[in-house]
Amino acid sequence: MDRLPSPASICQLPVMTSTDAESIGFAIFNHVPTLPIDIPDGGFTVSAKTSEGLRVTFYFGPSRTGGPPCFIDIQYHDSGMTVPDGGGSPAPVFEMFTIAEKGCHTYDSRESDVSEKPSIAVLLLGKPRATDP
């Protein structure tokens, strides 16, 4: 059974303007209403649903039990397509692309076979490693 963080370790503020969120130390994106959340240490999932019922989850995972998050697993649950996960259970797959310098799409799954589409996107928290030119 998952151990729940204490209510004191979860701080969800009300929806606010991006300017207000930035003024209290949160990053902003696209200057739209923002829901700031302080993520507690240990594993923690944020689950979101659109007005059309489309669901996405963001799991903030630590590298050690009770530690601070060092990665985010992102999963979209309503694509209608699945592939077997590492344990053989169905995992939803989805379309995604990444945007890099000058708008370049360095990864784009839209033309991939279903078996090559992502079922989880993993965002590594920390500084990117430099590579030799």
SEKOL-346667 format. One line per 5 residues: their letters; for each residue x, y, z of N, C-alpha, C. Coordinates in Angstrom, 2 decimals. Example, Ala and Ser with C-alpha at 12.3 -4.5 7.8 and 13.67 -1.06 7.14 Angstrom:
<rs>
as = 13.19:-5.69:7.80:12.30:-4.50:7.80:13.20:-3.30:7.80; 12.85:-2.25:7.08:13.67:-1.06:7.14:12.90:0.03:7.87 .
</rs>
This chain:
<rs>
mdrlp = 0.84:-1.18:0.00:0.00:0.00:0.00:0.88:1.24:0.00; 0.52:2.24:-0.83:1.27:3.48:-0.89:1.11:4.25:0.41; 2.23:4.78:0.88:2.18:5.62:2.06:1.89:7.04:1.59; 0.86:7.66:2.15:0.49:9.01:1.75:1.38:10.03:2.43; 1.79:11.08:1.69:2.53:12.15:2.34:1.62:12.85:3.35 .
spasi = 2.22:13.43:4.35:1.41:14.17:5.31:0.79:15.36:4.61; -0.43:15.76:5.02:-1.06:16.92:4.38:-0.19:18.17:4.42; 0.66:18.28:5.43:1.53:19.45:5.52:2.59:19.47:4.43; 2.92:18.28:3.85:3.96:18.24:2.82:3.43:18.51:1.42; 2.11:18.62:1.27:1.51:18.92:-0.03:0.98:20.34:0.03 .
cqlpv = 1.50:21.19:-0.85:1.06:22.57:-0.86:0.53:22.91:-2.25; -0.79:22.93:-2.38:-1.41:23.33:-3.63:-2.02:24.70:-3.41; -1.58:25.63:-4.17:-2.10:26.99:-4.09:-3.26:27.14:-5.06; -4.04:28.19:-4.94:-5.14:28.37:-5.89:-4.62:28.72:-7.29; -5.46:28.50:-8.29:-5.13:28.91:-9.65:-4.89:30.42:-9.63 .
mtstd = -3.85:30.83:-10.35:-3.49:32.25:-10.36:-2.93:32.63:-11.73; -2.70:33.92:-11.90:-2.10:34.36:-13.16:-0.67:33.87:-13.21; -0.13:33.74:-14.40:1.25:33.31:-14.53:2.20:34.31:-13.87; 1.87:35.58:-13.92:2.69:36.60:-13.28:2.73:36.40:-11.77; 1.57:36.09:-11.16:1.54:35.84:-9.72:2.32:34.58:-9.38 .
aesig = 2.20:33.53:-10.18:2.94:32.29:-9.93:4.44:32.55:-10.01; 4.86:33.31:-10.99:6.27:33.62:-11.14:6.78:34.44:-9.96; 5.95:35.33:-9.46:6.38:36.20:-8.35:6.62:35.42:-7.05; 6.07:34.20:-6.94:6.30:33.40:-5.74:7.25:32.22:-6.02; 7.97:32.29:-7.15:9.04:31.34:-7.41:8.73:30.17:-8.31 .
faifn = 7.55:30.13:-8.94:7.21:29.04:-9.85:7.55:29.44:-11.28; 7.90:28.46:-12.10:8.15:28.70:-13.53:6.80:28.88:-14.22; 6.81:29.63:-15.30:5.57:29.84:-16.05:5.78:29.37:-17.48; 4.65:29.15:-18.17:4.71:28.69:-19.56:3.47:29.23:-20.26; 3.66:29.95:-21.34:2.60:30.45:-22.21:1.68:31.50:-21.59 .
hvptl = 2.00:32.05:-20.44:1.23:33.15:-19.84:-0.27:32.87:-19.81; -0.63:31.74:-19.22:-2.03:31.34:-19.04:-2.25:31.08:-17.54; -3.49:30.91:-17.10:-3.71:30.59:-15.68:-2.83:29.40:-15.26; -2.31:29.48:-14.03:-1.33:28.51:-13.54:-1.78:27.94:-12.20; -1.63:26.62:-12.02:-1.90:25.96:-10.76:-0.57:25.54:-10.15 .
pidip = -0.03:26.32:-9.21:1.25:25.96:-8.60:1.08:24.87:-7.54; 1.98:23.89:-7.57:1.95:22.78:-6.61:3.38:22.52:-6.14; 3.59:22.50:-4.83:4.86:22.04:-4.28:4.80:20.53:-4.17; 5.69:19.83:-4.85:5.70:18.37:-4.87:6.52:17.88:-3.67; 5.94:16.99:-2.86:6.69:16.49:-1.70:7.73:15.46:-2.11 .
dggft = 8.68:15.18:-1.22:9.65:14.11:-1.43:8.93:12.77:-1.40; 9.57:11.77:-1.97:8.95:10.46:-2.10:8.17:10.42:-3.41; 7.66:9.29:-3.82:6.87:9.20:-5.04:5.57:9.96:-4.90; 5.17:10.66:-5.97:3.96:11.46:-5.94:3.42:11.60:-7.36; 2.10:11.41:-7.53:1.47:11.52:-8.85:0.49:12.68:-8.88 .
vsakt = 0.57:13.46:-9.96:-0.43:14.48:-10.26:-1.26:13.92:-11.40; -2.57:13.86:-11.22:-3.47:13.33:-12.23:-4.34:14.47:-12.74; -4.43:14.61:-14.07:-5.20:15.71:-14.66:-6.18:15.15:-15.68; -7.30:15.85:-15.85:-8.34:15.43:-16.80:-8.87:16.67:-17.51; -9.04:16.59:-18.85:-9.56:17.70:-19.62:-11.09:17.72:-19.56 .
seglr = -11.68:18.78:-20.10:-13.15:18.87:-20.15:-13.76:17.76:-21.00; -12.97:17.15:-21.90:-13.44:16.03:-22.73:-13.16:14.67:-22.09; -12.63:14.67:-20.86:-12.37:13.43:-20.16:-11.05:12.76:-20.49; -10.16:13.44:-21.21:-8.85:12.87:-21.54:-7.94:13.01:-20.33; -7.25:11.90:-19.98:-6.50:11.85:-18.74:-4.99:11.70:-18.98 .
vtfyf = -4.22:12.40:-18.16:-2.77:12.32:-18.18:-2.27:12.32:-16.74; -1.20:11.55:-16.49:-0.61:11.53:-15.16:0.86:11.92:-15.24; 1.33:12.53:-14.16:2.71:12.94:-14.00:3.20:12.35:-12.68; 4.08:11.35:-12.75:4.62:10.72:-11.55:5.99:11.31:-11.27; 6.14:11.91:-10.11:7.40:12.51:-9.68:8.13:11.45:-8.86 .
gpsrt = 9.18:10.85:-9.41:9.83:9.71:-8.79:11.20:10.03:-8.21; 11.46:9.49:-7.02:12.78:9.66:-6.40:13.73:8.53:-6.81; 15.02:8.74:-6.65:15.98:7.66:-6.90:16.18:6.81:-5.65; 15.74:7.30:-4.50:15.81:6.54:-3.25:14.53:6.77:-2.47; 14.12:5.80:-1.69:12.88:5.88:-0.92:12.85:7.15:-0.08 .
ggppc = 11.79:7.93:-0.24:11.61:9.16:0.53:12.42:10.34:0.04; 13.21:10.15:-1.01:14.07:11.22:-1.50:13.32:12.19:-2.40; 14.00:13.27:-2.80:13.38:14.24:-3.69:13.22:13.66:-5.09; 12.22:14.12:-5.85:12.03:13.60:-7.21:13.25:13.90:-8.08; 13.61:12.92:-8.91:14.70:13.13:-9.86:14.27:12.83:-11.30 .
fidiq = 13.01:12.40:-11.47:12.47:12.20:-12.81:10.95:12.33:-12.75; 10.35:12.54:-13.91:8.90:12.60:-14.04:8.49:11.64:-15.14; 7.65:10.65:-14.81:7.06:9.76:-15.80:5.73:10.39:-16.23; 5.56:10.57:-17.53:4.34:11.16:-18.07:3.63:10.09:-18.88; 2.34:9.89:-18.57:1.57:8.88:-19.30:0.21:9.46:-19.68 .
yhdsg = -0.16:9.27:-20.96:-1.48:9.66:-21.47:-2.31:8.39:-21.53; -3.49:8.41:-20.93:-4.25:7.18:-20.70:-5.37:6.89:-21.70; -5.66:7.78:-22.63:-6.87:7.62:-23.44:-6.64:7.65:-24.95; -5.52:7.10:-25.41:-5.25:7.12:-26.84:-6.01:6.03:-27.59; -6.40:4.96:-26.89:-7.10:3.86:-27.54:-6.18:2.80:-28.10 .
mtvpd = -4.86:3.03:-28.07:-3.90:2.03:-28.54:-3.05:1.60:-27.35; -2.68:0.32:-27.31:-1.81:-0.16:-26.24:-0.73:-1.07:-26.80; 0.32:-1.23:-26.01:1.38:-2.21:-26.26:1.65:-2.91:-24.93; 2.25:-4.10:-24.95:2.58:-4.74:-23.68:3.71:-3.98:-22.97; 3.53:-3.75:-21.66:4.60:-3.11:-20.89:5.64:-4.16:-20.50 .
gggsp = 6.59:-3.80:-19.65:7.65:-4.72:-19.25:7.16:-5.99:-18.60; 5.96:-5.93:-17.96:5.40:-7.10:-17.32:4.35:-7.80:-18.16; 4.11:-7.31:-19.38:3.13:-7.92:-20.26:1.74:-7.33:-20.19; 1.49:-6.41:-19.28:0.17:-5.76:-19.18:0.03:-4.69:-20.25; -1.21:-4.40:-20.67:-1.38:-3.36:-21.70:-1.01:-1.98:-21.15 .
apvfe = -0.23:-1.25:-21.93:0.16:0.12:-21.60:-0.29:1.02:-22.74; -0.97:2.12:-22.44:-1.41:3.02:-23.51:-0.23:3.68:-24.19; -0.30:3.80:-25.50:0.72:4.53:-26.26:0.13:5.85:-26.73; 1.01:6.76:-27.08:0.53:8.08:-27.49:1.49:8.69:-28.50; 1.04:9.75:-29.10:1.86:10.52:-30.04:2.57:11.61:-29.26 .
mftia = 3.82:11.87:-29.61:4.52:13.00:-29.03:5.66:13.42:-29.94; 6.06:14.66:-29.77:7.28:15.13:-30.42:7.97:16.07:-29.45; 9.27:16.24:-29.65:10.04:17.15:-28.83:10.44:18.35:-29.67; 10.66:19.46:-29.01:11.06:20.69:-29.69:12.41:21.11:-29.14; 13.37:21.27:-30.02:14.73:21.64:-29.63:15.09:23.00:-30.23 .
ekgch = 16.36:23.29:-30.28:16.85:24.58:-30.76:16.26:24.93:-32.13; 15.83:26.16:-32.26:15.26:26.71:-33.49:14.02:25.96:-33.95; 13.30:25.35:-33.00:12.05:24.67:-33.33:12.20:23.30:-33.96; 13.41:22.76:-33.96:13.67:21.46:-34.57:12.98:20.36:-33.76; 12.29:19.45:-34.45:11.65:18.30:-33.80:12.65:17.14:-33.83 .
tydsr = 13.39:16.96:-32.74:14.42:15.92:-32.71:13.82:14.53:-32.51; 12.60:14.45:-31.99:11.88:13.18:-31.87:10.43:13.43:-32.24; 9.87:12.57:-33.09:8.47:12.70:-33.51:7.92:11.29:-33.73; 6.95:10.90:-32.90:6.42:9.53:-32.97:5.29:9.36:-33.97; 4.83:10.43:-34.57:3.61:10.34:-35.38:3.73:9.40:-36.56 .
esdvs = 4.91:9.18:-37.10:5.08:8.27:-38.24:5.59:6.90:-37.81; 5.75:6.69:-36.50:6.28:5.41:-35.99:5.22:4.33:-35.97; 5.66:3.06:-36.05:4.76:1.94:-35.85:4.27:1.97:-34.40; 3.12:1.37:-34.15:2.54:1.36:-32.79:3.55:0.83:-31.78; 4.29:-0.21:-32.13:5.23:-0.81:-31.18:6.39:0.12:-30.83 .
ekpsi = 6.60:1.17:-31.62:7.68:2.13:-31.36:7.19:3.43:-30.75; 5.88:3.58:-30.59:5.34:4.80:-29.98:5.58:4.74:-28.47; 5.75:5.89:-27.83:5.99:5.87:-26.38:4.73:5.49:-25.60; 4.94:4.78:-24.49:3.86:4.53:-23.55:4.10:5.33:-22.27; 5.32:5.72:-22.05:5.69:6.62:-20.95:6.78:7.54:-21.49 .
avlll = 6.65:8.83:-21.23:7.73:9.77:-21.50:8.41:10.06:-20.17; 9.72:9.99:-20.13:10.45:10.23:-18.89:11.26:11.51:-19.03; 10.97:12.46:-18.14:11.71:13.71:-18.08:12.67:13.61:-16.91; 13.97:13.70:-17.19:14.98:13.60:-16.14:15.21:14.99:-15.55; 15.06:15.09:-14.24:15.28:16.36:-13.57:16.78:16.51:-13.27 .
gkpra = 17.29:17.66:-13.45:18.72:17.91:-13.27:19.25:18.59:-14.50; 20.53:18.81:-14.51:21.16:19.51:-15.62:21.54:18.52:-16.73; 21.27:18.90:-17.99:21.66:18.02:-19.10:23.18:17.87:-19.14; 23.61:16.70:-19.58:25.05:16.46:-19.75:25.50:17.13:-21.04; 26.64:17.75:-20.98:27.22:18.33:-22.19:27.79:17.21:-23.05 .
tdp = 27.70:17.37:-24.35:28.29:16.39:-25.26:29.36:17.08:-26.07; 30.32:16.31:-26.52:31.40:16.87:-27.35:30.83:17.23:-28.71; 31.26:18.39:-29.25:30.76:18.79:-30.59:31.27:17.91:-31.69 .
</rs>
